[in-house]
Amino acid sequence: MRGLCLAIACFCSPLWAEGQANVRLGGGPGMPIGDLADGLETVGPSFLAGLAIPVDIGYFLLIEGHHSRFGIDEEAMLDPNEGVKSDAATKLTGGNVGLLIEGVADPVGFYGHGGVGWTRGTRGTRSTVKAGRSVEGEDARTGTDDHSFTFVIGLGVNVSINDNLGLTINVRYNHARDIFDDRAQWTPVTVSAVIRL
């Protein structure tokens, strides 16, 4: 294991020293589609963090982490002063590794990427009893979690701001093979800052 870490460090350090590797941090709305859209899920926030390491001119090894939350916030009033508030949410968190193929951004360029990874899905429901204008306490909280192999493909636009900073606008398709006995499919549209190292 120590030898593998040393080999990776030796391989990557010249790339980082030349400022070719880059960190990507961003977020935007995530839209559930397919089986995921048939449940309670609605559009929610998605976040990405990644590292792109060049392996050849225009080709990068892309390592990413992602988090998306989909849900519904719904209130059923028993009378004007009493009711039950329900909050149901599905969260998908994971990581993937893949290939990013990038054109020159001078100042605008295009790129595509694809990869495979693993996603953990959690689904929970919380009901809170309300009396008058105050919250009395939680009535019930339930939750389940699941894991699945995932693949992702995406397209994006790079905008170069200066030698060290850029922006990307990215649309991707995520597909988790089996989350909660269904396929989980979602499409985040994200804007990310690209910091060249």
LOKE-250710 format. One record per residue: y, x, z of N, C-alpha, C, O in turn; residue in three letters. Coordinates in steps of 0.05 Angstrom, whole numbers, plus 32768, in hexadecimal, padded with zeros to 4 digits. Atoms other than C-alpha are relative to their C-alpha. Example, Ala and Ser with C-alpha at 12.3 -4.5 7.8 and 13.67 -1.06 7.14 Angstrom:
7FE8801280007FA680F6809C80188012800080188027800DALA;7FE87FF07FFF7FEB8111808F80167FF1800E802C7FFB8012SER;
% end
This chain:
7FE880118000800080008000801980128000802D800C7FF2MET;7FE97FEE7FFF8030803980118005800D7FE5801C80107FDDARG;7FFE7FF3801A8021805A7FCE800C7FEC7FEB801C7FF47FDBGLY;7FF580148012803080197FA9801E7FFC8004802D7FFB7FF1LEU;7FE480037FFA807380117FCD801080187FF6802680157FEBCYS;7FF37FE88009808580597FBD800380007FE1801780087FD6LEU;7FFF8001801D8073804F7F7380157FEC7FF680247FF27FE3ALA;7FEC80148008809E80107F6F801C800B8005802E80087FF4ILE;7FE57FF47FFA80D980347F91800780157FEB801E80167FE3ALA;7FFB7FEB801480D3806F7F6180077FF47FE580187FFE7FD6CYS;7FFC800D801A80D080407F25801C7FF37FFF802A7FF47FEBPHE;7FE880108000810B80157F3A8019800F8006802F80077FFDCYS;7FE77FF37FF8813B80477F588011800B7FE9802980097FEBSER;7FEF7FF88016815280657F16800E7FE87FF280257FEB7FE9PRO;7FF48017800C815E801F7EFB80177FF68011802D7FEF8006LEU;7FEB80097FEE8187800B7F38801780147FFE802F800C7FFETRP;7FEB7FEC800081AD804D7F3580117FFD7FE6802980027FE7ALA;7FF18003801981C1803F7EEC800E7FE57FFF801D7FE07FECGLU;7FF2801A7FFF81D97FF97F007FF47FEC7FED80037FDA7FE5GLY;800C8012801381A87FD57ED27FF27FE8800D7FF27FD28002GLN;800C80167FF281837FAB7F0580167FED8009802D7FF5800CALA;7FEC80137FF681A67F6C7F1C7FF57FEB80127FDD7FE48011ASN;800780157FED81A57F397F54800D7FE67FF680247FE77FECVAL;7FF6801A800981AD7EEF7F437FFF7FEC80177FEA7FE88023ARG;7FFE80137FEA81C57EBC7F77800F7FE87FF580257FEA7FEALEU;7FF38018800A81D57E747F667FF47FE680097FE17FE68019GLY;800A801B7FF981CA7E2A7F6C800C7FEB7FEE801D7FF17FDDGLY;7FF68017801081D67DE67F4E7FEE7FE880057FDD7FE98017GLY;801080187FFC81B77DA17F477FE480047FF57FE080107FE0PRO;801B8000800A816C7D9A7F407FF77FE37FFB7FFB7FD2800CGLY;8008801B800781507D5D7F1C7FE27FFD80007FD4800B7FF1MET;801D80058001810A7D437F2B7FF97FF17FE780077FE07FDEPRO;800A800D801880E27D2F7EEE7FE27FFB80037FD680068016ILE;801D80057FFF809B7D167EE07FF87FF2801980057FE08023GLY;800B800D7FE880717D047F1D80148002801780157FEF8027ASP;7FED7FFD7FEA80A77D1E7F4C80167FEB7FFF801F7FE38014LEU;7FEB8014800280DA7CED7F317FF67FE4800580067FD18007ALA;800B801B7FFC80AB7CB27F3B80007FF8801E7FFC7FE08024ASP;800080077FE480B17CB67F87801C7FFB800A802C7FEF7FFCGLY;7FE680047FF480ED7CB67FB6801480147FF7802C80117FFDLEU;7FEF7FE98005810A7CF57F9980177FFA7FEE80157FEB7FDAGLU;7FE88002801081507CF77F7E800C801C7FFB8001802F8007THR;7FF47FE68006817C7D2F7F638009800D801B80158000802CVAL;7FF97FF27FE881877D647F998008801D7FFA800780257FE3GLY;7FF77FE5800481A07DAB7FA37FE880137FFB7FD380108006PRO;80137FEA8006817A7DE87F87800E801A80038025801D7FFCSER;7FF57FE57FFB81847E317F9A7FED80157FF57FD580117FF6PHE;80107FEB800B816C7E717F79800B801B800A8023801E800ELEU;7FF87FE57FFA816C7EBA7F8D7FEB80127FF17FD3800D7FF4ALA;80137FF0800F814E7EF07F608009801C7FFB802080237FFFGLY;7FFB7FE4800781497F387F4C7FF480057FE47FDC7FFF7FE0LEU;800A7FFA801B81447F4D7F028000801E7FFD8014802C8001ALA;80047FE3800281287F937EF77FF980067FE27FE67FFC7FD8ILE;80057FFB801C812C7FAF7EB07FE780107FFB7FE18023800APRO;80187FF2800780EB7FC57E908002800C7FE47FF3801D7FDCVAL;7FFB7FF6801B81057FD07E49801B7FF47FF880267FE48007ASP;7FE6800A800981457FC27E227FFD7FE27FFB7FEF7FD97FE9ILE;8001801D800281517F777E2A7FEA7FF2800E7FE97FDA800DGLY;8017800C7FF281127F6C7E5380028007801E8006801E8026TYR;7FFE7FFC7FE381127F627E9F7FE97FF3800E7FDE7FDE8005PHE;8013800D7FED80DF7F557ED580117FF0801380237FFB8021LEU;7FEF80127FEF80FD7F197EFA7FEF7FF680177FDA7FE98014LEU;800D80097FE780E97F0C7F4280147FED800E802B7FF48013ILE;7FEE80157FF681067ECB7F5F7FF57FF180177FDC7FEE801AGLU;800680147FEC81067E9E7F9B80107FE77FFA80267FE97FF0GLY;7FF180198006811A7E557F967FFB7FEC80167FE87FEC8025HIS;800380167FED81267E187FC2800F7FE87FF480257FEA7FEBHIS;7FF48019800981337DD07FAD7FFA7FEA80147FE57FEA8021SER;800380177FEE813C7D917FD680067FE67FF1801B7FE47FE5ARG;7FFC801B800D81337D4A7FBC7FFC7FEB80167FEA7FEF8027PHE;800580147FEB81397D0C7FE680117FE77FFB801E7FE47FE7GLY;7FF28019800081567CC87FF580097FFA801C7FFA7FFE802FILE;7FF580077FE681827CB2802E80077FE27FFF80187FDA7FF0ASP;7FFF801D8003817B7C68803980037FF3801B7FF57FFA802EGLU;7FFB800E7FE681947C3980707FF97FE37FFD80037FD57FEAGLU;8007801D800081767BF5807F800C7FF4801A80037FFA8030ALA;7FF2800B7FE881A47BCE80AD7FF27FE7800A7FEC7FD57FFAMET;800D80177FF381847B9D80DE80167FEA800580117FD38002LEU;7FE980117FFD81C97B8080EF801880137FFF8014802B7FFCASP;7FE97FEE800382107B9C80ED800080178014800E802B800FPRO;7FFF7FEC7FEB82047BC4812C7FE6801080057FE780258012ASN;80197FF37FFB81BB7BD8812A7FF280057FE57FF57FF57FD3GLU;800F7FFB8018818E7BF780F67FEF801980027FED80258018GLY;80117FE88001815F7C2E80E2800880107FE7800A80057FD1VAL;7FF87FEF801681747C6980B77FE880127FF97FDD801F800BLYS;80177FF08009813D7C8B808E800A80167FEE801C80127FDDSER;7FF97FEA801181427CCF806F7FE6800D7FF77FD780188007ASP;80197FF5800B81097CE58041800880167FED801A80137FDCALA;7FF97FE98011810A7D29801F7FE7800F7FF87FD380108007ALA;80157FEE800A80DD7D557FF5800E801B7FFB8023801C7FEDTHR;7FF57FE5800480EB7DA07FF77FEB80117FF27FD380117FF9LYS;80127FEE801080CD7DD27FC6800C801C8002802280227FF9LEU;7FF77FE47FFB80D27E1C7FD97FEB80137FF67FD3800F7FFCTHR;80147FED800A80B17E577FB8800C80187FF28023801E7FF5GLY;7FF77FE8800E80B57E947F8D7FEF80037FE77FDA7FF87FE4GLY;800E7FFB801980A27EAB7F488007801B7FF5801C80277FFCASN;7FFB7FE7800E809D7EEA7F1E7FFB7FFB7FE27FE87FED7FDBVAL;80048005801D80A57EED7ED3801180137FEF801B80277FF9GLY;7FF27FEF801480C67F0A7E95801A7FF27FF8801A7FDA7FF2LEU;7FE6800A800981107F017E84800780117FE7800780297FE8LEU;7FF87FF3801981267F117E3C801D7FF97FFC80247FE17FFAILE;7FE480047FFF81707F1A7E37800E800E7FE8800880247FE1GLU;7FEF7FF4801581A27F257DFE8018800D800D801E80098024GLY;7FE87FF27FF681E17F4E7E0580167FEA8005801C7FDA7FF4VAL;7FEA80127FF982187F277E29801B800D7FFB8024801D800CALA;7FE87FF2800882577F3D7E0580157FED7FF480197FEF7FDCASP;800480047FE382757F157E257FEB7FEA80067FE57FE6801DPRO;801380167FFB82427EDC7E1B7FE680067FF17FE6800F7FDAVAL;801A7FFC800C81F77EE27E0E7FEC7FEC800A7FF27FDD801DGLY;801480147FF881B87EB97E147FE7800F800B7FE380268005PHE;80197FF57FF681777EC57E397FEB7FEA80047FF27FD38007TYR;801580127FFA81347EA57E457FED800E80147FEC80268015GLY;80137FF47FED81007EAF7E7C7FE97FED80057FEB7FD58001HIS;8018800F7FF880BC7E987E937FF1800F80147FF180288015GLY;800F7FF27FEC808F7EA77ECD7FED7FED800F7FEC7FD58009GLY;8013800F7FF0805B7E917EFF80068006801D8011801B8024VAL;7FFB7FFC7FE4805D7E897F4A7FF27FEC80117FDE7FE18009GLY;800C80117FEC804D7E607F8780167FEF800D802B7FFA8013TRP;7FEC80127FF480717E247FA57FF47FF180187FDD7FE88017THR;800780107FE9806D7E047FEA80117FE7800080297FE87FFFARG;7FF3801A7FFF807E7DBA7FEC7FFE7FF4801B7FE87FF48027GLY;8000800F7FE780927D95802B800D7FE57FFB80207FE27FEDTHR;7FF5801B8003809E7D4B802F80017FF4801C7FED7FF3802BARG;7FFC800B7FE580BA7D2A806E80117FE7800080217FE37FEEGLY;7FF180197FFD80D67CE8808580097FFF801D7FFA80048030THR;7FF680037FE581037CDE80C1800E7FE58002801F7FDF7FF1ARG;7FF3801A7FFC81187C9A80DC800F8002801B8004800B802FSER;7FEF7FFF7FE881507C94810F80097FE4800780147FD67FF6THR;7FF8801A7FF6815D7C568139801D80018007802780138014VAL;7FE480017FF981A67C42813D80057FE6800F7FFB7FD18009LYS;7FF880177FF081C47C148171801E8001800380298015800DALA;7FE37FFF8000820D7C01816C800A80157FED800080177FD6GLY;7FF57FEB801082347C3C81527FF4801B80077FFD80307FFDARG;800C7FE67FF782097C7181747FE480027FF77FD67FEE7FF3SER;801B7FFB800781C87C9181627FF0800380197FF580158029VAL;80107FFF7FE781947C8481987FEB801580007FE580218015GLU;80157FEC8001815F7CB381807FEE7FFD7FE87FF27FEA7FD8GLY;80128001801881297CC2814D7FE97FEE80067FDB7FF0801BGLU;801680127FFD80F67C8C81437FE6800D7FF77FD280098004ASP;80187FF4800B80C57CB38119800780177FEE801C80177FE1ALA;7FFD7FEA801380BD7CF480F37FE480077FF67FD2800D8006ARG;801A7FF9800B80847D0280C4800480147FEA801A80167FDFTHR;7FFD7FEC801580767D3A80937FE6800A7FF67FD2800A8005GLY;80187FF3800C80437D5B8065800980187FF0802180197FE8THR;7FF97FE9801180417D9C80407FE880077FEE7FD17FFF7FF4ASP;80147FFA8014801B7DB78004800980197FF2802080207FF3ASP;7FFA7FE7800F80177DF67FD97FF47FFE7FE47FE17FF07FE0HIS;800B8002801B800D7E007F8F800A80187FEF801F80237FF3SER;7FF97FEE8016800D7E317F5580167FF47FF080167FDB7FEBPHE;7FE9800A800F804E7E2A7F2D800580117FE88001802A7FE8THR;7FF57FF0801580687E3F7EEA801C7FF67FF980237FDF7FFFPHE;7FE48007800680B07E407ED28008800C7FE6800080227FDFVAL;7FF47FF6801880D47E477E90801D7FF8800080247FE3800AILE;7FE480067FFF811F7E497E858010800D7FEA800780217FDEGLY;7FED7FF6801381597E567E57801B8003800E80227FF3801FLEU;7FE67FFC7FF4819E7E707E698014800D7FEF800E80187FDAGLY;7FE97FF3800D81E27E8A7E55800B801480148010800D802BVAL;7FF47FEB7FF081FD7ECC7E70801E80027FF8802480017FE0ASN;7FE47FFA800582487ED67E7780088019800F800680198028VAL;7FF97FE77FF3825F7F1D7E85801D7FFF8009802F7FFA7FF8SER;7FE480007FF5829D7F217EB2800A801D8000802180217FF7ILE;7FFA7FE38001829E7F6D7EBB7FE6801080017FD180047FFEASN;80187FEF8001826E7FA87EBF7FED7FFA80177FD57FFF8014ASP;801180047FE882547F927F037FFA7FE380067FE97FDD8017ASN;8003801C7FF982587F467F037FFE7FEF7FE7800C7FF37FD3LEU;80028013801582437F0D7ED77FF87FE5800B7FF37FE28023GLY;8008801B7FF882327EC37ED97FEA7FF77FED7FEA7FFF7FD5LEU;8014800D801181F67E9D7EBE80007FE2800480057FD9801BTHR;8005801C7FFE81EC7E547EAF7FE47FFC7FF67FDD80047FDFILE;801D8000800581A27E447EB07FF47FE480037FFA7FD58016ASN;801080187FFE81757E087EA27FE380087FFF7FDB80177FEEVAL;801C7FF88000812C7E0E7EB57FEE7FE880067FF77FD48011ARG;801480147FFB80ED7DE67EB97FEB800C80147FDF8020800DTYR;80137FF77FEC80C27DEF7EF87FE97FEC80017FED7FD48000ASN;801880118000807B7DD47EFA7FEC800B80157FE0801F8012HIS;80147FFA7FEB80517DD67F3A7FE77FEF7FFA7FE97FD77FF8ALA;8018800E800A800A7DC47F277FF67FE980127FEE7FD48008ARG;800C80147FEE7FF57D9D7F65800E8001801B8006800F802DASP;7FF280037FE680267D8A7F9C7FFD7FE2800880057FD17FF9ILE;8004801B7FF780147D4C7FC57FEF7FF07FEC7FF57FD87FE7PHE;8012800D80137FDC7D3C7F93800D7FF77FE680027FE77FD7ASP;7FF280068019800E7D387F5A800C801A7FF5800D802E8003ASP;7FF17FEA800C80307D687F2A801D7FFD800A80297FE78009ARG;7FE380007FF980767D7A7F44800F800E7FEA800B80267FE5ALA;7FF07FF5801680A67D857F0B801E7FFB800680267FE5800DGLN;7FE480047FFB80F07D917F13801080147FEE800680297FE7TRP;7FEF7FF08012812A7DAD7EE9801A8006800E802C7FF5800ETHR;7FE67FF87FF581617DD37F0E801380097FEA800B80167FD6PRO;7FEA7FF5801181A37DE17EEA801180108012801F80058024VAL;7FF37FEF7FEC81C17E1C7F0D801580137FF38014801A7FDCTHR;7FED7FEB800681FD7E4A7F0A7FFD801780147FFD8012802CVAL;80067FE97FEF81F07E907F25801480167FFB801D801B7FE5SER;7FF27FE7800382187ECE7F337FEC80167FFB7FD780178008ALA;80117FE9800781F97F0D7F15800E801980098024801F7FFEVAL;7FF57FE87FF582077F4C7F3C7FF080187FF67FD9801B7FFEILE;800E7FE9800B81F47F8B7F168000801780148015801F801EARG;80027FEB7FEC81DB7FC37F438004801C7FF3800380308001LEU;
% end
